[in-house]
Amino acid sequence: MISPYVRRLRLATELRLLRTRAGLTHEQLAKKIGQSRAQISRLENAHAAPDLDDIIKILDVVGVADDEWTKIVTIAREAAERGWWESNSHAMGTRTALYANLEAGAVTIREYQQTFLPGLLQTPEFSRARNTAEAGLRPLDADPEKVLAGRTGRQRMLRRPGGPTYEVILDEVAIRRLSAPPEVVKAQLFHLAATVNGMSKIGMRVLPVSAVVGGYSVPRTAFSIYTYADPDDPVVVAVDTVTSDLILIDPAEVAPYDILYKRLLDAALSEDASVALLTSVAADLADH
């Protein structure tokens, strides 16, 4: 399935353009379809799943027909779908559910991880250790086992037939600074190396601490970039913060992350050298 969240963002853009083209205010459109102004605003800001009947009424009011009508209705139908993560979104946590949604139907996922190993490639033992560490900072807002189940579901999506190309840049700090007990990190690093060697659609490269990034562009935080099959769907950037995630779709805000990612990639080790470093660090952990 295509990400309902991304299709909702696309629908919001299309509806704003159609209303503006028709010369209608929010209030005028709402009155014509028998809805509130607030509901029109929610649709145009992607804050609500669309009701297909409302969308068809809007299309009738603004004079959309034929192929354009079919396109908008298809987008609305896909925006209203419920993914597998919806039924347990509260239990698995809003962040896990959000990333599962963004990953659905993605063609490419590019990720920079600054301090942690990527969730899509984590072992269950490493994930549990990270949940325990997070709980030491603040109460978890989700069931740890449901979070793990959600992450397992995301990993299955990554490996599905026709799944996305996944490329991750790991800062050297993320593999050298222990974020779980040594024996857990050791197994996790070997798992990373084996996964990268065994799957052609998954790539991983390490950014050395000593690397000089083009333009001295030092990244401020971890982030992910998602692209989708429909070229008119937005490119989405998810910026990782301590407590939540910032979602960007404005091309002017997305572009700097695309430039930064390319500079980080240019400064990173080759994939073979990265795998060699992973296995070397893992072997050293055997002595701890």
C-alpha positions in Angstrom: 0.0 0.0 0.0 1.0 3.6 -0.5 1.6 5.6 2.7 -1.8 7.0 3.7 -0.1 9.9 5.5 1.8 10.9 2.4 -1.3 10.6 0.2 -3.1 12.8 2.8 -0.4 15.4 2.4 -0.7 15.2 -1.4 -4.5 15.4 -1.2 -4.2 18.5 1.0 -2.1 20.2 -1.6 -4.5 19.3 -4.4 -7.5 20.5 -2.5 -5.9 23.9 -1.7 -5.1 24.3 -5.4 -8.6 23.4 -6.5 -10.3 25.7 -4.0 -8.0 28.6 -5.0 -8.5 28.0 -8.7 -12.3 28.1 -8.1 -11.9 31.4 -6.2 -13.6 30.1 -3.1 -12.8 30.8 0.6 -12.8 28.1 3.2 -16.2 29.3 4.4 -17.8 29.4 1.0 -16.6 25.9 0.1 -17.7 24.6 3.5 -21.2 26.0 3.0 -21.6 24.6 -0.5 -20.8 21.0 0.7 -22.6 21.3 4.0 -19.5 21.0 6.2 -17.8 23.3 8.7 -14.9 25.6 7.8 -12.8 23.7 10.4 -13.3 20.5 8.4 -12.1 22.1 5.2 -9.1 23.4 7.0 -8.3 20.0 8.5 -8.4 18.5 5.0 -6.2 21.2 3.5 -3.7 20.8 6.3 -3.7 16.9 6.2 -5.0 16.8 9.8 -7.9 14.5 9.1 -8.4 11.3 7.1 -10.7 12.2 4.2 -14.4 11.2 3.9 -14.8 10.2 0.3 -18.3 11.6 0.0 -17.0 15.0 1.1 -14.2 14.9 -1.5 -16.6 14.0 -4.3 -18.8 17.0 -3.2 -15.8 19.3 -3.3 -14.9 18.1 -6.8 -18.4 18.7 -8.0 -18.4 22.2 -6.5 -15.0 23.2 -8.0 -15.9 21.7 -11.4 -13.4 18.8 -11.6 -14.2 16.0 -14.0 -12.8 13.1 -16.1 -9.2 12.1 -15.5 -8.5 14.8 -12.9 -11.6 13.6 -11.0 -10.4 10.0 -11.1 -6.9 11.1 -9.9 -8.1 13.1 -6.9 -10.6 10.4 -5.9 -7.9 7.7 -6.1 -5.6 9.8 -3.9 -8.4 10.4 -1.4 -9.2 6.7 -1.3 -5.6 5.8 -0.6 -5.3 8.6 2.0 -8.3 7.1 3.9 -6.8 3.5 4.1 -5.7 2.1 7.4 -2.3 0.4 7.6 -1.4 -2.6 9.7 0.1 -0.2 12.3 -3.2 1.6 13.0 -4.8 -1.1 15.2 -1.9 -0.9 17.7 -0.6 2.6 17.1 -1.1 3.6 20.8 0.5 0.5 22.2 3.5 0.6 19.8 3.9 4.3 20.2 3.2 7.2 17.9 6.7 7.4 16.6 6.9 3.8 15.5 3.5 4.1 13.8 4.6 7.3 12.0 7.7 5.7 10.6 5.7 2.6 9.6 3.3 4.9 7.7 6.1 6.8 6.0 7.9 3.6 4.9 4.7 2.1 3.4 5.1 2.3 -0.4 8.4 4.2 -0.3 10.7 3.7 -3.3 13.8 4.9 -1.5 14.7 5.5 2.1 17.9 7.4 2.9 18.9 7.8 6.5 21.6 9.4 8.5 22.1 8.1 12.1 24.2 10.1 14.4 24.2 8.3 17.7 22.0 5.2 17.4 21.9 2.1 15.2 19.0 2.2 12.7 15.7 0.8 13.9 15.1 -1.0 10.5 18.2 -3.1 11.1 18.0 -3.7 14.9 18.0 -7.1 16.5 15.2 -7.8 19.0 17.8 -7.9 21.8 19.2 -4.5 20.9 15.8 -3.0 20.6 14.8 -4.3 24.1 18.1 -2.9 25.5 17.3 0.5 24.0 13.8 0.5 25.4 15.2 -0.2 28.9 17.7 2.7 28.5 15.0 5.0 27.3 12.8 4.1 30.3 15.6 5.2 32.6 15.2 8.8 31.2 11.4 9.1 31.2 8.3 6.8 31.3 7.7 5.1 28.0 4.5 6.1 26.2 4.1 2.6 24.7 4.3 -1.1 25.6 7.9 -2.2 25.0 6.9 -5.5 23.4 4.4 -3.7 21.2 7.1 -1.3 20.1 9.3 -4.4 19.3 6.4 -6.0 17.4 5.9 -2.8 15.4 9.6 -2.6 14.6 9.5 -6.2 13.4 6.5 -5.3 11.2 8.5 -2.4 9.7 11.5 -4.7 9.0 9.2 -7.1 7.2 8.0 -4.2 5.0 11.6 -3.4 4.2 12.1 -6.9 2.9 8.8 -7.3 1.1 8.9 -8.0 -2.7 9.1 -4.6 -4.4 10.2 -3.0 -1.1 12.3 0.2 -1.1 16.0 0.7 -1.6 17.3 1.5 1.8 20.6 3.3 2.4 21.9 4.4 5.7 24.9 6.4 6.7 26.1 5.6 10.2 28.3 8.0 12.1 31.3 6.3 13.6 30.1 7.5 17.0 27.0 5.3 16.7 29.1 2.1 16.4 31.8 2.9 18.9 29.8 4.5 21.8 28.0 1.7 23.6 24.3 2.2 23.5 23.5 -1.2 25.0 25.5 -3.9 26.9 28.7 -4.9 25.0 27.5 -8.5 24.2 24.3 -7.1 22.7 26.1 -4.4 20.6 28.6 -7.1 19.4 25.8 -9.3 18.1 24.0 -6.2 16.6 27.1 -5.1 14.7 27.7 -8.5 13.3 24.0 -8.6 12.3 24.4 -5.2 10.5 27.4 -6.5 8.6 25.7 -9.7 7.6 22.5 -7.9 6.5 24.4 -5.4 4.3 26.4 -8.3 2.7 23.3 -10.4 2.1 20.8 -7.9 0.7 21.5 -5.9 -2.5 18.7 -3.3 -1.8 20.2 -2.5 1.6 23.3 -0.3 1.8 25.3 1.0 4.8 28.3 3.2 5.0 30.2 4.6 8.0 31.0 8.3 8.3 34.4 8.4 10.2 34.8 10.9 13.0 37.9 12.2 11.1 36.0 12.7 7.9 35.9 16.2 6.4 32.4 16.8 5.0 32.0 19.0 2.0 31.5 22.7 2.9 32.2 21.7 6.5 28.5 20.7 6.7 28.3 19.2 10.2 24.9 17.5 10.7 22.9 18.7 13.7 20.7 15.6 14.1 19.6 12.3 12.6 17.2 12.4 9.7 15.5 10.3 7.0 14.5 11.1 3.5 11.6 9.2 1.7 10.7 9.3 -1.9 7.6 7.6 -3.5 6.7 6.3 -6.9 4.3 9.1 -7.9 6.5 12.0 -8.8 3.8 14.4 -7.6 3.9 13.0 -4.1 6.1 15.0 -1.7 9.6 14.0 -0.8 9.4 13.7 3.0 12.1 14.4 5.5 11.7 13.1 9.1 14.1 14.9 11.5 14.7 12.9 14.8 14.6 14.8 18.1 14.6 13.6 21.7 10.9 13.5 22.2 9.2 13.7 18.8 9.9 14.0 15.0 9.7 17.0 12.7 8.1 16.2 9.3 9.1 18.4 6.4 7.6 18.4 2.9 8.2 22.0 1.6 10.8 21.6 -1.2 12.7 24.6 0.2 13.0 22.8 3.6 13.7 19.4 2.1 16.5 20.5 -0.3 19.1 21.3 2.4 18.8 17.8 3.8 19.2 16.3 0.3 22.4 18.3 -0.2 23.7 17.4 3.3 23.0 13.7 2.7 25.0 13.7 -0.5 27.9 15.4 1.2 27.8 12.9 4.0 27.8 10.1 1.5 30.8 11.5 -0.3 32.7 11.7 3.0 31.8 8.2 4.2 33.8 5.1 3.8 33.1 2.7 1.0 30.6 -0.1 1.8 33.3 -2.7 2.0 35.4 -0.6 4.3 32.4 0.1 6.4 31.6 -3.6 6.8 35.2 -4.2 7.7 35.0 -1.5 10.4 31.8 -2.9 11.8 33.3 -6.4 12.2 36.5 -5.0 13.6 34.6 -3.1 16.3 32.4 -6.1 17.1 35.5 -8.3 17.4 37.1 -5.9 19.9 33.9 -6.0 22.0 34.7 -9.7 22.6 37.4 -8.6 24.9 35.1 -6.6 27.2 
